[in-house]
């Protein structure tokens, strides 16, 4: 998790939802016998039709984060299946695209991959996050938990990697409410299991851990950030 918990919890899905950085090296031909080292212009080719990129893409690290890519004119549009997140991908080379970053002052590169048959099968995000092209996706089904079961998750949770950073979780009529105590920001979650919750709009999962006595002791956010429940 980056230094700013706020960016991690609430910008992670948006900032990295369908953005990937991979350096594409385009080597220019150099005439070794020419002392001026004249460089030949590199011509980018678009051999793969845009239609080939269309489909559903799922984060390898977060199964609840799924985007649908469609062709819009001479660009690609990636939109989350849940919520309003969407991105326009502008082509730079055959498999490489660019989109603005979250602040809009820089661009990030989207590089797709192909399988042995030459079909688009995925993409790499930020040079480290893999997105896989999938045939279909079935959204999780909401589970109704009793008030007593929901209240068992209530309390403050401290981030393991940055002590002194806390979340507050409270039960609601429909699930749980997570509040960032450092800035007051809130996110609602529905139950999709006895100990699993999800904010569909951001593809933001929470998975709680209980001890041998059935007491909640920990919550895992985004499948990677661990928060310990503070003992009262």
N, C-alpha and C positions, 0 to 999 in steps of 0.2 A: 504494500500500500504506500502511495506517495506520501510526502510529508504533510500535505493538507488533507485531513480526513474528509473535508467538505467536497473537494474535487473527487476523492475516491468514491464516496458513497453516492453522490448525486450527479457527477459529470462523467463517471466511468463509462456507463452504458452509452451515453450520448457522444462523448468525445472519441471513444474507441469503438462505438457500435458497428460502424462499417468503414474504418479508416485503417490503412496499413502502410508502413514505411519500409521500403526495401530499395536499396541503391541499385539503380540500373546503369551499368557502365556501358557507354557507347564509345568504342575505341575509334579514333580517327586515324586514317592511314597516313603515314608519314614517309616521305621520300628521303631515305637516308643519304642519298647522294646529293641532295639539294641543300646547300648550306642555309637556306632560308626556312627549311623545314615546313614547307607549305602543307596545310591540313586540308583534306577533302571534306566536303560537307556531308554530314551523316543524314541519310534519308530514312524517316520512320515509316514502317509499313504497317498496314492494318489488314493483315491477312485473315484474321478471325472475325466473322460477321458479328455484329453487336447482339443479334438474337441468341447467339451461343452462350452469352453470359446470363441470360434470363433464368430465373428460378429462385428457389429458397436456399438461404445460407444460414447455417447454425454455428454459433460459437462453440469451439471444442471445450472451452473452460466453463461455459454457462449454457446448459441445454435450453434454458428459457429465453435466451436472446436469439431471436430469429428474424431475419430480414428478407424481404422479397425484392428482387431486382427486375426491373422492366426497362425496355428501351423507350426513351422519350427524345424524338428527333435524332440528333447525332450524339446524344449523351446517354448515360445510364442513370436510373433513379433507384436508390435503395430506400425502402420504407419498412419500418418495424411492423410486424404483424399486430402488435398491441401498442397503443399510444400513438403519438404524433411525430416521432423521430423520423427524419428523412434526410437524404443526402443526394446531391447531384454529382456524378462521377464524369469528369471530362477526360477524354482519351488523349494519351501522350505517346503511346506506341502500341504495338499489337496487344500485349497483355497488361500494359501499365496505364493506370488512370490517376487523376488527381482530384482532390476535393479540398475546400477550405477547412482549416482547423476550427476549433470551437470559437476562437476569438475573431476569425475571419481575416487575420493579418498575415497568415502563412498558408502554405498548401502542404498536404500530405499525399503520399503516393500509394495507390491501390494496385497491387500486383496479383493477378490471377494465375492459377496453375492448371495444367492439363494432365490427364491420365495417359496410359499407354495407347489408348484408342484415339487420342487427340481431342477428347471431350473436356470441357471445363469442369473441374472437380473441387475447386476450393480457392481460397485466397489467404494471404498472410497479413495480419494486422500489426502495425507498428513494429514490423520486423520480428515479432515474437508471438503474436496471437494468431492461432490458426482458425479459419472459418471453413467449414465443410459444406459443399453443396449437397442438399438432401432432396429426396423425391416428394416427401410429404411431412406434415407436422400436425400432431394432435395436441391442442392446448390442454394444460392440466385442468382437472375438474375441482371446483371448490368443495371443500368439506366443512360441514357445520359442526363446530365444537361447542360444548357447553360453556357457560360463563365461568364455572369453577376451573375448567381446564385452561381457558384463556388467561385467567388471573394468575395461574401458576407461572406464566412467563413474565409477569410484571416485575419491574425493578430497574436498577441502573447497571450498565455493563461498561467495563473499562477495556480499552483497546490494548491487546497484548504487546503490540509493537511500539506503542507510544503511551506510556503511563501518564495518567492525568487527563486523558481524553475519554469522554463518557457519552454513552447513549442512554436514553430513558425509554423504556417500553411499557406501554399501558394497554389494557384490554379495551376493545370497543364493541359495539353491537354486532359488527361484521367481521371482526378479526383482531388485529393489533395495530397500534400506532407507534411508530418509531420517531423519536425526537432527538435531534442533535443538540446536545447541551451547550456546545460552543457557539452556536449561532441561532438556535431556536427553530431550525428548519424541520419539517415533519413529512413523513411518508406513511401511507396506509398500506396494510397487508391483509390478504385473505388467507385462510388456511387451505392447504392442498394436501395435508396429511396430519397425523397426530402431533408431529413436531416440526413440520415444514410449512413455510409461509411464502407468499409471493406478491410483489407489486408488479402487475402485468404490464403497466405502462412503461416501466423501465427494465423489465426482465430482471428484477432485483429479488433474488431469493434469500431467505433466512432459514437456517436449519439449527435447531436447538439440540443441546446435549443434556441428558439427565444422569445423575449419579446412581449408584446401586440402590439408594433409597427412594428414587423417583423424583428427586429435587432437581430443578433446572439449574445448571451450573455454567453454561456457556452457549454462545450463539455464533454461528459461522455466517458471514455476509459475503455475497458474491462468490461463494465457494472457495474463498481464500483468506478472508480477514477474520481473525478470531477475537472475540470479545468475552471477557470473563465476567460473570454476574457478581456484583458487589454484595458481600454478605452484610446483612442488616444487624 
